[in-house]
Amino acid sequence: MVKTCIIGAGVVGCYTALLLADKAEITLVEKSPVANKPCSGLFSSRIFEFLSFPKKLVEARFEEIEINFGKRKVTLILEQPLYAFNRKKLEEYLFSLAKKEVNDVIIDRAISVTKRAEVFLERSGKMKFDKVIACDGALSTTRKSLGLPSPRFYLGLQYFIKSKEKNEKIRTFATQHGFIWEIPRDGKIEYGIFETPEIARKIFGKFLREKNLSVHNLRGAIVPCGIVTSPYSNVFLCGDSAGMCKPWSGGGIIWSFTAAKIMESIFPNLAKANFFVKKVFFTKQIFYHRLSKLVRKCSFLLPKKIRIDTDWVF
Ligand SMILES: Cc1cc2nc3c(=O)[nH]c(=O)nc-3n(C[C@H](O)[C@H](O)[C@H](O)COP(=O)(O)OP(=O)(O)OC[C@H]3O[C@@H](n4cnc5c(N)ncnc54)[C@H](O)[C@@H]3O)c2cc1C
């Protein structure tokens, strides 16, 4: 069996561990096993093609998204439902499954990774593997220690209020490079922003103050957009470490799971997996980025209602 280290037991690391469980002897390394990543957990129904998730993870289901470009309103009619998962529960669920399938779980921080698949851990020291799969998030230690470039960084901020209001749709408000969202879910309303780090807090603060909401207790995390693949045959980057978020919405999970499946289908040939993943996602990213800029500029040309494949959005 191929001795494989998966760094990061977030959703992508855990899903990858489940995929490879029969093909590799897996060591899963996680620096902090408490799920707390801020994320809206919105996924198109395609998420169920990857794994059968229990219904209790889903907090809401939507068929429409209203986009506000200033005074102009455009409604996206979603061809498949969009599901709002409870992100914390999703992460805990995947971790509980992955723990049962892997050979070892090490709670430690990877401080450096080499192209020869050596992993240096803060407390446990050096470990040698045949392959390393880095799912260590937006600020990936693996990406940094291999000297690979960083993707473009956006900031995602989240804020929740309690509410019994029944609302069947998601509302979004276009900002300079991204958008603010309002998602009604399970007794709460989630507000959030996806914007460049320099202006995200300022714009979101103004929006919340106008709604008489507090600007304290914001939760935030980096959203990396821009595919970075490993040039090394023993190392594969997946998820946020590889910048696999859609520049359109910041959604990262469906693309990351797709990349993990591509990799699994040709495992242990990671050189080929790196090549294919770059081929599939590099042009997609550029296309989405340009299209998102164009739509923002020419929003006045858009019809009031657009039917859209939900997969395009999240
Ligand atoms: C506010 C917000 C809203 C979002 N909403 C959506 C959405 O609705 N839909 C969607 O698809 N995506 C969304 N995203 C993006 C999505 O959350 C990410 O793409 C996804 O979490 C990436 O998962 P990951 O496993 O690659 O990274 P992470 O979830 O960041 O997991 C990385 C894991 O690696 C561990 N780790 C990091 N460094 C080390 C190290 N050195 N050693 C050991 N372990 C390490 C971390 O502790 C963590 O557990 C959103 C993001 C934000 C910020």
Ligand as a Chemical Component Dictionary entry (heavy atoms), coordinates in Angstrom:
data_LIG
# 
_chem_comp.id                   LIG 
_chem_comp.type                 NON-POLYMER 
_chem_comp.pdbx_formal_charge   0 
_chem_comp.three_letter_code    LIG 
# 
loop_
_chem_comp_atom.comp_id 
_chem_comp_atom.atom_id 
_chem_comp_atom.alt_atom_id 
_chem_comp_atom.type_symbol 
_chem_comp_atom.charge 
_chem_comp_atom.model_Cartn_x 
_chem_comp_atom.model_Cartn_y 
_chem_comp_atom.model_Cartn_z 
_chem_comp_atom.pdbx_ordinal 
LIG C1  C1  C 0 -17.461 32.996 5.037  1  
LIG C2  C2  C 0 -17.257 31.867 4.055  2  
LIG C3  C3  C 0 -18.334 31.281 3.434  3  
LIG C4  C4  C 0 -18.148 30.216 2.537  4  
LIG N1  N1  N 0 -19.246 29.638 1.974  5  
LIG C5  C5  C 0 -19.110 28.587 1.144  6  
LIG C6  C6  C 0 -20.248 27.935 0.592  7  
LIG O1  O1  O 0 -21.384 28.327 0.870  8  
LIG N2  N2  N 0 -20.059 26.874 -0.230 9  
LIG C7  C7  C 0 -18.808 26.409 -0.544 10 
LIG O2  O2  O 0 -18.682 25.454 -1.325 11 
LIG N3  N3  N 0 -17.698 26.993 -0.022 12 
LIG C8  C8  C 0 -17.819 28.072 0.809  13 
LIG N4  N4  N 0 -16.701 28.662 1.355  14 
LIG C9  C9  C 0 -15.384 28.113 1.005  15 
LIG C10 C10 C 0 -15.153 26.825 1.797  16 
LIG O3  O3  O 0 -15.372 27.045 3.159  17 
LIG C11 C11 C 0 -13.737 26.311 1.590  18 
LIG O4  O4  O 0 -13.474 26.223 0.213  19 
LIG C12 C12 C 0 -13.555 24.944 2.248  20 
LIG O5  O5  O 0 -13.728 25.064 3.615  21 
LIG C13 C13 C 0 -12.179 24.389 1.945  22 
LIG O6  O6  O 0 -11.992 23.233 2.711  23 
LIG P1  P1  P 0 -10.525 22.705 3.003  24 
LIG O7  O7  O 0 -10.724 21.408 3.703  25 
LIG O8  O8  O 0 -9.708  22.778 1.764  26 
LIG O9  O9  O 0 -9.897  23.803 3.979  27 
LIG P2  P2  P 0 -10.251 24.075 5.497  28 
LIG O10 O10 O 0 -11.675 23.898 5.757  29 
LIG O11 O11 O 0 -9.640  25.413 5.816  30 
LIG O12 O12 O 0 -9.472  22.925 6.283  31 
LIG C14 C14 C 0 -8.077  22.917 6.386  32 
LIG C15 C15 C 0 -7.734  22.027 7.559  33 
LIG O13 O13 O 0 -6.331  21.893 7.617  34 
LIG C16 C16 C 0 -5.897  22.094 8.944  35 
LIG N5  N5  N 0 -4.537  22.615 8.856  36 
LIG C17 C17 C 0 -4.144  23.796 8.341  37 
LIG N6  N6  N 0 -2.819  23.928 8.409  38 
LIG C18 C18 C 0 -2.349  22.785 8.991  39 
LIG C19 C19 C 0 -1.051  22.350 9.337  40 
LIG N7  N7  N 0 0.021   23.087 9.106  41 
LIG N8  N8  N 0 -0.925  21.120 9.924  42 
LIG C20 C20 C 0 -2.029  20.349 10.146 43 
LIG N9  N9  N 0 -3.280  20.730 9.868  44 
LIG C21 C21 C 0 -3.437  21.952 9.278  45 
LIG C22 C22 C 0 -6.883  23.098 9.527  46 
LIG O14 O14 O 0 -6.914  23.043 10.953 47 
LIG C23 C23 C 0 -8.174  22.633 8.898  48 
LIG O15 O15 O 0 -8.811  21.640 9.655  49 
LIG C24 C24 C 0 -16.853 29.741 2.240  50 
LIG C25 C25 C 0 -15.738 30.331 2.867  51 
LIG C26 C26 C 0 -15.941 31.382 3.764  52 
LIG C27 C27 C 0 -14.733 31.994 4.437  53 
# 
loop_
_chem_comp_bond.comp_id 
_chem_comp_bond.atom_id_1 
_chem_comp_bond.atom_id_2 
_chem_comp_bond.value_order 
_chem_comp_bond.pdbx_ordinal 
LIG C1  C2  SING 1  
LIG C2  C3  SING 2  
LIG C2  C26 DOUB 3  
LIG C3  C4  DOUB 4  
LIG C4  N1  SING 5  
LIG C4  C24 SING 6  
LIG N1  C5  DOUB 7  
LIG C5  C6  SING 8  
LIG C5  C8  SING 9  
LIG C6  O1  DOUB 10 
LIG C6  N2  SING 11 
LIG N2  C7  SING 12 
LIG C7  O2  DOUB 13 
LIG C7  N3  SING 14 
LIG N3  C8  DOUB 15 
LIG C8  N4  SING 16 
LIG N4  C9  SING 17 
LIG N4  C24 SING 18 
LIG C9  C10 SING 19 
LIG C10 O3  SING 20 
LIG C10 C11 SING 21 
LIG C11 O4  SING 22 
LIG C11 C12 SING 23 
LIG C12 O5  SING 24 
LIG C12 C13 SING 25 
LIG C13 O6  SING 26 
LIG O6  P1  SING 27 
LIG P1  O7  DOUB 28 
LIG P1  O8  SING 29 
LIG P1  O9  SING 30 
LIG O9  P2  SING 31 
LIG P2  O10 DOUB 32 
LIG P2  O11 SING 33 
LIG P2  O12 SING 34 
LIG O12 C14 SING 35 
LIG C14 C15 SING 36 
LIG C15 O13 SING 37 
LIG C15 C23 SING 38 
LIG O13 C16 SING 39 
LIG C16 N5  SING 40 
LIG C16 C22 SING 41 
LIG N5  C17 SING 42 
LIG N5  C21 SING 43 
LIG C17 N6  DOUB 44 
LIG N6  C18 SING 45 
LIG C18 C19 SING 46 
LIG C18 C21 DOUB 47 
LIG C19 N7  SING 48 
LIG C19 N8  DOUB 49 
LIG N8  C20 SING 50 
LIG C20 N9  DOUB 51 
LIG N9  C21 SING 52 
LIG C22 O14 SING 53 
LIG C22 C23 SING 54 
LIG C23 O15 SING 55 
LIG C24 C25 DOUB 56 
LIG C25 C26 SING 57 
LIG C26 C27 SING 58 
# 
